[in-house]
Amino acid sequence: MSKISWHQVSALALAAFFIVGSLSNIFAPGSIYEEYLRWGYPHWFHFVTGSLELTTAVLLARARTRLWGSALGCAVMLAALATVTLHGEYGHGVAPLVAATLSIIVGWFAWRKRLPSPA
């Protein structure tokens, strides 16, 4: 039986969150599409967001690229947080804030793993 650390589980759970987010943005139902337009983004911008989230998920899934994935995920979520905050939709800011925080934590553990251990 393989041992999976909670660091790996948290990274994979975060990757799953970004997969769900990417699919909901790429195949944007009318409500999501209309939100992007209301926020002033071009009609195609939901594809950009979805692609960045999917890239984040792929990078988070692999230990070698996890640090990059956490950095990209944090950037995307901070941009989402800024968007909803600027438009006064504070209730929509909870998920991006939590995801950005988790991205920072996952990134911290990925960074620490790259550092040489003291002898």
Secondary structure, DSSP 8 states (H G I E B T S, - for coil): -----HHHHHHHHHHHHHHHHHHHHHT--HHHHHHHHHTT--TTHHHHHHHHHHHHHHHHHSGGGHHHHHHHHHHHHHHHHHHHHHTT-GGGGHHHHHHHHHHHHHHHHHHHHHS----
